[in-house]
Amino acid sequence: MTDTPPDDAIAYAICSMSDIPSRRAMGFELALDGGDGPRPWPIIVVRWGRQVFGYVNRCPHHGVNLDWERNQFFNQDGTRLMCGKHGSLFDLATGQCVDGPCKGSGLTPVPLTVLDDDICVTGVTLVADDEDDADAASGSGEEE
């Protein structure tokens, strides 16, 4: 985590620090602008006090999401990220697999920064959420 993004970086606010309690993690379904259309980009944001860590929500063992239930990312004692499918355990601060079938590999880091108490993703181009604009353009509003 950094406190300020590089001058040329765009920071996308995804939530407030208060949205994720300390010692918890939350998943987000974002979309990357891949040039040939949007690509799904599920990520995990871990908050530990004032620190935040981000990872792509994909186990390196079989490419499945880590959470076995929505936003259930931790092992039983809450000290490691855990893959719900095969039980691999990952260090919170580094994303390295410390136990399980993928030991020695790691989660893909997601660059995060905290700006004005918002947790922001940097270093990527996200697809803007245009649902409201699309609804307005399609005329789905109420007619008089």
C-alpha positions in Angstrom: 0.0 0.0 0.0 1.2 3.5 -0.8 -0.1 6.8 0.5 -0.1 8.6 -2.9 -0.2 7.2 -6.4 2.3 8.3 -9.0 1.4 11.7 -10.7 0.3 10.0 -13.9 -1.8 7.2 -12.3 -5.5 7.2 -12.0 -6.9 6.1 -8.6 -10.3 4.4 -8.7 -12.0 4.6 -5.3 -13.7 1.2 -4.6 -14.8 1.7 -1.0 -14.2 3.6 2.2 -11.8 2.4 4.9 -14.8 2.1 7.2 -16.6 -0.3 4.7 -14.1 -3.0 5.7 -13.6 -3.6 9.4 -10.0 -4.1 10.6 -8.8 -7.7 10.3 -11.4 -8.5 7.6 -11.4 -8.8 3.8 -13.9 -8.0 1.1 -14.2 -9.1 -2.5 -15.0 -6.8 -5.4 -16.1 -7.7 -8.9 -14.4 -5.1 -11.1 -13.9 -5.0 -14.9 -10.6 -4.2 -16.6 -10.5 -2.3 -19.8 -8.7 -4.8 -21.9 -8.8 -2.9 -25.2 -11.0 -5.6 -26.8 -13.8 -5.2 -24.3 -14.2 -5.4 -20.5 -12.5 -8.4 -18.7 -13.8 -9.5 -15.3 -11.3 -8.7 -12.5 -12.3 -10.1 -9.1 -10.1 -8.7 -6.4 -9.7 -9.1 -2.6 -9.0 -6.1 -0.3 -7.6 -7.0 3.1 -7.7 -4.4 5.9 -5.4 -4.8 8.9 -5.6 -1.6 11.0 -4.6 1.3 8.7 -2.9 -1.0 6.2 -4.6 -2.4 3.1 -3.5 -5.2 0.8 -5.0 -6.2 -2.5 -4.9 -9.4 -4.5 -6.6 -10.9 -7.5 -9.2 -13.3 -6.2 -7.7 -16.3 -7.9 -5.9 -19.3 -6.3 -2.7 -20.1 -8.2 -3.4 -23.8 -7.7 -6.5 -24.2 -9.9 -7.5 -20.6 -10.7 -10.7 -20.7 -8.5 -11.8 -17.8 -6.3 -10.6 -18.1 -2.8 -13.9 -17.4 -1.0 -16.0 -20.4 -0.5 -18.9 -18.1 0.6 -19.2 -14.4 -0.2 -16.4 -12.5 1.5 -15.2 -15.6 3.5 -11.5 -15.4 2.9 -9.7 -16.2 6.2 -8.6 -19.4 7.8 -10.3 -20.3 11.1 -8.1 -18.2 13.3 -8.2 -15.2 10.9 -4.5 -14.9 10.3 -4.2 -16.1 6.7 -6.1 -15.9 3.5 -7.4 -19.4 2.6 -8.6 -21.0 -0.6 -11.9 -22.6 0.2 -11.4 -25.3 -2.4 -8.1 -26.9 -1.4 -7.2 -25.1 1.9 -4.1 -23.4 0.6 -3.0 -20.6 3.1 -1.6 -17.3 2.0 0.4 -14.6 4.0 -1.8 -11.5 4.3 1.0 -9.0 3.6 2.7 -10.7 0.7 0.2 -13.1 -0.8 2.7 -15.9 -0.8 1.3 -19.4 -0.3 2.8 -20.8 2.9 0.9 -24.1 3.1 -1.1 -26.2 0.8 -1.0 -27.5 -2.8 0.4 -24.2 -4.2 3.1 -23.7 -1.6 5.8 -21.5 -3.0 3.6 -19.6 -5.5 1.6 -16.5 -4.6 -1.5 -14.5 -5.3 -1.3 -11.7 -7.9 -0.9 -8.4 -6.1 -3.3 -5.5 -6.8 -1.8 -2.0 -6.3 -3.9 -0.1 -3.7 -3.6 3.4 -2.1 -5.6 5.2 0.5 -6.7 8.7 -0.4 -8.9 10.8 1.8 -10.0 7.6 3.6 -11.0 5.9 0.4 -9.3 2.6 -0.7 -8.3 3.1 -4.3 -7.0 0.8 -7.0 -4.1 2.2 -9.1 -2.0 1.1 -12.0 -4.8 -0.3 -14.1 -7.6 1.0 -16.3 -11.1 0.0 -15.1 -14.3 0.1 -17.1 -16.6 2.8 -15.8 -19.9 1.7 -14.3 -22.3 3.2 -16.8 -25.5 1.5 -15.6 -27.3 4.8 -14.8 -26.2 6.3 -18.1 -27.3 3.1 -20.0 -30.7 3.2 -18.3 -31.2 6.9 -19.2 -30.1 6.3 -22.8 -32.5 3.3 -23.2 -35.4 5.3 -22.0 -36.1 3.0 -19.1 -37.2 5.9 -16.9 -40.8 6.5 -16.1 -42.9 8.0 -18.8 -45.4 10.8 -18.1 
